[in-house]
Amino acid sequence: MSTQIQESGDQIIAYFDGRLDTAAAVATAEQVKPLQEASHKEIILDCTKLEYISSSGLRIFLSIRKDAAAHGSKVIVRNINADIRQVFIMTGFISLFEIQ
């Protein structure tokens, strides 16, 4: 699992690649820390290459959303595959995030 962060103007984009499972969650949580301080920036979670997300991964996404709201930022989840979309639907995350 790898995560890359890229800033572009008023946006900050996190690119997720691999399986965001329990084993990868600790390292991923550390890698997304710059998103926690993205005051008034639009945060995009790009899941084009994300193959799987566990409950630990969902907690990371939820934490990003919570921190973004506290800083006046917006979170968009982009390019989720059908399996991850199903997880978002089953857990209610589909209504917590703007999905593109």
C-alpha positions, 0 to 999 in steps of 0.5 A: 500500500502506498499513498502520495500527497500532491498539492495543487492550488486550493486542492490537496490530493491523496493518491491511494495505491494497493490494499488499505487493510489493517496491516497498512492502516498504521503507515497510511495514517501517518502518510495522510497527516498533511491532510489534517492541516489542509485548512480551507483546501479541497481534499481529494481522496483519489482511489483509482488504484485502491483495490480494497478498504477495511474498517481500519481504512474507513476510519482513516477516511472518516478521520480525514473528513472530521479534520477537514470539517474542523478546518473548513475544508471539503472532502471528495472521494474520487474513482472508487471501484464497484467493490469499494462503492459497495462497502461505502453503501453498506457502511453509510459512508456513501452519504458522508462523502461527495463521491465522484 
